[in-house]
Amino acid sequence: RLMKDGVGKDFTREDHPHVASQLYASYARALEVRNLASIIGAEELTESDRQFLSFAEDFEKRFIGQSEDEDRSIFDTLNLAWDLLSLLPPDTLSRVSEDELRKYHHYAPGISQSGTDFKSVPA
């Protein structure tokens, strides 16, 4: 659904390439955290690490696990991607722009979940 050939003007939304990149990066981080948890135990993880574990579970269930008969448009898919990325603090999402965070992330504009001002997030 988020493949390279389907992006661009008249095909999709402006955030498509960035949100796709961020999903893959966040999932990769979550898999590293899952690996770490298997070694040291989930109770030893930081709060941020636990958020990545939660993200991975939801990403696998709701995004990757899309059923064959689920008719989800690209816009529904992008909205779902932001639902999932909103499980993570904005200051951990470095592959999307500040404007995209303000527009699509589900937390209050200007303030990240961890309390860090969006100015610290690269545009």
Backbone bond lengths (Angstrom), bond angles and torsions (degrees), N, CA, C in turn:
res aa  C-N    CA-C-N  psi(-1)  N-CA   C-N-CA  omega(-1)  CA-C   N-CA-C  phi
1 R - - - 1.452 - - 1.525 113.08 -
2 L 1.294 117.84 -28.36 1.466 120.24 -176.53 1.523 110.79 -112.40
3 M 1.308 117.48 37.10 1.455 121.39 -175.77 1.524 111.49 -80.20
4 K 1.322 114.92 155.39 1.459 123.85 -173.88 1.533 113.90 -57.05
5 D 1.311 119.03 -40.45 1.463 121.42 -175.69 1.527 113.40 -70.86
6 G 1.305 117.24 -13.59 1.453 120.65 -178.51 1.512 113.93 -96.28
7 V 1.327 117.42 9.33 1.461 119.60 -178.30 1.514 110.22 -106.54
8 G 1.308 115.44 160.03 1.453 120.43 178.20 1.512 110.96 124.61
9 K 1.310 114.45 169.50 1.454 120.96 -178.52 1.528 110.46 -55.64
10 D 1.306 115.92 138.40 1.463 124.64 179.25 1.528 114.09 73.68
11 F 1.334 118.47 -1.87 1.458 120.55 179.21 1.521 112.07 -104.99
12 T 1.309 116.73 -37.46 1.458 120.39 -169.69 1.522 110.63 -157.62
13 R 1.310 116.63 -164.17 1.455 122.63 -178.86 1.522 110.01 -93.04
14 E 1.343 116.41 158.50 1.467 121.73 -175.13 1.524 113.53 -63.30
15 D 1.312 118.09 -25.68 1.464 121.11 -177.49 1.524 113.42 -84.49
16 H 1.309 118.43 -6.28 1.457 123.28 -172.92 1.531 114.46 -50.07
17 P 1.340 119.70 -56.77 1.472 117.89 -176.75 1.528 112.99 -64.22
18 H 1.326 116.66 -36.08 1.468 119.59 -178.83 1.519 111.66 -71.27
19 V 1.331 116.47 -42.67 1.467 119.16 -178.60 1.528 110.45 -68.27
20 A 1.321 117.33 -35.13 1.471 120.11 176.67 1.525 110.17 -63.38
21 S 1.316 116.25 -47.20 1.460 120.83 178.83 1.524 110.92 -60.79
22 Q 1.332 116.48 -41.72 1.467 120.37 -179.32 1.524 111.61 -67.11
23 L 1.331 117.22 -39.03 1.468 119.99 177.39 1.520 110.93 -59.21
24 Y 1.322 116.47 -47.64 1.467 120.08 -178.75 1.527 111.17 -64.81
25 A 1.325 117.24 -42.10 1.467 120.73 179.43 1.529 111.03 -65.30
26 S 1.311 116.64 -42.17 1.465 120.37 -179.65 1.521 111.06 -67.68
27 Y 1.314 116.65 -38.50 1.462 119.70 178.37 1.532 110.39 -67.47
28 A 1.320 117.10 -39.71 1.473 120.31 176.98 1.527 110.11 -60.71
29 R 1.322 116.91 -43.96 1.473 120.69 177.28 1.521 110.10 -62.02
30 A 1.321 117.00 -41.91 1.466 121.23 -179.56 1.524 111.49 -62.90
31 L 1.328 117.13 -37.45 1.466 119.97 178.24 1.524 110.92 -67.53
32 E 1.329 117.01 -36.29 1.471 120.44 174.85 1.530 110.51 -63.01
33 V 1.320 116.00 -42.56 1.464 120.83 179.15 1.526 110.09 -64.97
34 R 1.319 116.67 -40.87 1.467 120.67 178.27 1.526 110.13 -60.37
35 N 1.313 116.26 -41.65 1.465 121.57 176.72 1.525 110.71 -60.91
36 L 1.324 115.76 -46.98 1.456 121.12 179.03 1.528 110.75 -60.07
37 A 1.324 116.68 -42.99 1.465 121.12 179.96 1.525 111.42 -61.54
38 S 1.321 116.63 -33.61 1.467 119.48 179.36 1.529 111.43 -69.48
39 I 1.321 116.69 -20.56 1.465 121.40 179.98 1.530 111.33 -92.66
40 I 1.332 116.51 -49.59 1.470 119.59 -173.92 1.523 113.61 -101.24
41 G 1.329 117.05 -12.96 1.459 121.25 -177.11 1.516 111.52 94.66
42 A 1.324 115.94 140.78 1.465 121.59 -176.80 1.525 112.35 -61.49
43 E 1.335 117.08 -30.60 1.466 119.97 -178.58 1.528 112.69 -66.11
44 E 1.325 117.21 -18.08 1.467 121.27 179.55 1.528 112.84 -90.78
45 L 1.318 117.94 -4.01 1.461 121.73 -178.87 1.524 110.97 -75.48
46 T 1.324 115.26 154.41 1.463 120.58 173.94 1.528 109.05 -74.32
47 E 1.317 116.09 166.67 1.465 120.71 177.01 1.533 110.30 -59.72
48 S 1.319 116.74 -41.89 1.462 120.92 178.20 1.529 110.95 -60.85
49 D 1.325 116.51 -43.72 1.465 120.17 178.49 1.526 110.91 -61.77
50 R 1.328 116.93 -39.90 1.471 120.29 178.62 1.528 111.00 -64.18
51 Q 1.334 116.50 -34.84 1.465 119.96 176.92 1.529 110.27 -64.70
52 F 1.320 116.94 -38.31 1.462 119.87 177.72 1.528 111.05 -67.01
53 L 1.325 117.65 -36.97 1.469 120.10 175.92 1.522 110.90 -62.46
54 S 1.311 116.40 -44.12 1.462 121.25 178.09 1.525 110.71 -62.28
55 F 1.330 115.99 -42.97 1.465 121.07 176.43 1.529 110.28 -57.05
56 A 1.338 117.29 -46.97 1.468 121.22 -177.86 1.521 111.32 -60.36
57 E 1.320 117.00 -43.92 1.462 120.52 179.90 1.521 111.09 -61.06
58 D 1.337 116.49 -47.29 1.461 120.27 179.62 1.524 111.82 -68.07
59 F 1.328 117.61 -39.43 1.463 121.75 178.70 1.528 110.41 -59.80
60 E 1.321 116.31 -45.60 1.467 120.22 -179.90 1.524 111.59 -66.01
61 K 1.314 116.13 -41.59 1.462 120.07 -176.72 1.529 112.22 -74.77
62 R 1.316 117.34 -47.20 1.462 120.81 -170.53 1.523 114.22 -93.76
63 F 1.323 117.87 -29.91 1.467 120.60 -174.99 1.525 110.94 -100.97
64 I 1.316 116.24 -60.23 1.466 120.37 179.91 1.519 110.69 -67.14
65 G 1.323 116.21 -36.24 1.460 120.88 -176.20 1.514 114.76 -83.28
66 Q 1.312 117.89 25.17 1.463 120.82 178.13 1.520 109.24 -59.19
67 S 1.320 116.49 128.47 1.466 119.43 -179.14 1.526 110.56 -74.57
68 E 1.315 115.28 157.47 1.467 120.66 -178.20 1.519 112.35 -61.71
69 D 1.313 117.10 -30.42 1.462 119.66 -177.34 1.533 113.35 -93.25
70 E 1.328 116.84 3.84 1.465 120.09 176.87 1.523 108.92 -81.91
71 D 1.311 116.10 118.68 1.459 121.88 -178.65 1.525 108.39 -97.74
72 R 1.328 115.42 89.77 1.465 121.17 -176.23 1.525 108.66 -108.38
73 S 1.318 116.97 122.64 1.467 121.00 177.73 1.524 109.66 -71.42
74 I 1.327 116.29 166.88 1.459 120.25 177.75 1.531 110.13 -62.63
75 F 1.318 116.76 -34.11 1.459 119.97 179.38 1.527 110.94 -70.12
76 D 1.328 116.82 -39.48 1.469 120.47 173.91 1.525 110.21 -62.57
77 T 1.322 115.96 -39.23 1.466 120.98 179.86 1.522 110.85 -65.39
78 L 1.322 117.19 -43.61 1.467 120.46 177.92 1.529 111.12 -64.81
79 N 1.318 116.55 -39.57 1.465 119.47 177.33 1.525 110.99 -64.74
80 L 1.316 117.11 -40.06 1.462 120.81 176.01 1.528 110.34 -62.97
81 A 1.327 116.22 -40.84 1.465 120.02 177.87 1.527 110.26 -57.53
82 W 1.321 117.36 -43.55 1.468 120.31 178.72 1.520 111.86 -69.76
83 D 1.336 117.78 -33.97 1.470 119.61 173.87 1.523 109.47 -57.46
84 L 1.319 115.77 -44.42 1.466 120.95 -178.86 1.526 111.62 -70.32
85 L 1.319 117.25 -45.79 1.469 120.01 179.63 1.526 111.77 -64.48
86 S 1.321 116.65 -24.62 1.461 120.10 178.32 1.525 112.65 -73.09
87 L 1.325 117.20 -7.02 1.463 120.95 171.60 1.525 110.58 -73.56
88 L 1.333 115.99 -15.31 1.465 122.25 -176.93 1.527 110.20 -108.04
89 P 1.327 117.45 148.66 1.467 119.47 176.72 1.533 110.56 -63.00
90 P 1.324 117.57 138.97 1.462 120.33 -179.62 1.523 114.04 -54.68
91 D 1.333 117.40 -32.14 1.462 118.49 -177.68 1.527 112.86 -72.82
92 T 1.325 118.16 -2.05 1.469 121.10 173.32 1.525 111.62 -98.85
93 L 1.322 117.09 -0.43 1.467 121.92 -175.14 1.528 109.88 -106.61
94 S 1.313 116.24 83.77 1.465 121.46 -172.50 1.525 114.40 -88.95
95 R 1.320 118.50 -5.63 1.468 120.36 -176.66 1.523 113.42 -99.50
96 V 1.309 116.20 -0.66 1.462 120.91 174.81 1.527 107.70 -113.66
97 S 1.315 115.82 154.13 1.466 119.84 -176.26 1.530 111.33 -79.76
98 E 1.305 114.38 163.44 1.467 120.91 175.52 1.525 110.20 -58.24
99 D 1.327 117.09 -42.22 1.466 120.72 178.84 1.526 111.41 -62.63
100 E 1.326 116.72 -41.21 1.468 119.94 178.35 1.525 110.70 -65.60
101 L 1.325 116.99 -39.65 1.466 120.15 176.46 1.524 110.60 -60.49
102 R 1.310 116.08 -46.63 1.466 120.04 -179.43 1.531 111.30 -62.72
103 K 1.309 116.50 -36.96 1.462 120.61 -175.22 1.526 112.91 -80.35
104 Y 1.330 118.11 -38.02 1.462 120.31 -168.84 1.526 115.87 -115.50
105 H 1.327 118.36 -25.53 1.472 119.81 -179.30 1.526 108.24 -70.01
106 H 1.324 117.25 142.78 1.465 121.28 -170.60 1.523 116.00 -82.94
107 Y 1.308 118.61 5.48 1.458 120.40 178.92 1.516 110.21 -99.79
108 A 1.304 116.92 165.78 1.462 122.55 -174.49 1.524 111.73 -54.09
109 P 1.339 117.47 130.75 1.464 120.73 177.96 1.524 111.03 -56.65
110 G 1.319 115.37 134.80 1.453 120.91 176.51 1.507 114.42 96.08
111 I 1.332 117.74 -21.94 1.458 120.60 -178.10 1.519 108.97 -129.72
112 S 1.303 115.67 129.95 1.459 120.00 178.26 1.518 109.54 -81.16
113 Q 1.312 115.62 167.32 1.455 121.50 179.78 1.522 110.79 -59.52
114 S 1.313 116.92 -35.13 1.459 120.15 -178.61 1.528 112.20 -84.68
115 G 1.332 117.13 0.89 1.454 120.40 177.56 1.516 114.21 92.80
116 T 1.318 117.74 0.04 1.456 122.01 -179.88 1.523 109.52 -82.62
117 D 1.314 116.83 134.71 1.453 121.12 177.75 1.524 109.51 -64.25
118 F 1.330 116.92 144.08 1.460 121.41 -179.43 1.522 112.97 -60.40
119 K 1.312 118.62 -19.13 1.460 120.19 -178.90 1.527 111.73 -58.22
120 S 1.335 116.47 -21.53 1.465 119.42 -179.97 1.526 112.40 -80.83
121 V 1.325 116.89 -9.24 1.458 121.08 -179.69 1.518 108.67 -90.24
122 P 1.342 118.29 126.44 1.466 119.76 -178.73 1.518 112.15 -63.58
123 A 1.309 116.67 142.59 1.470 121.73 179.41 1.499 110.91 -86.20
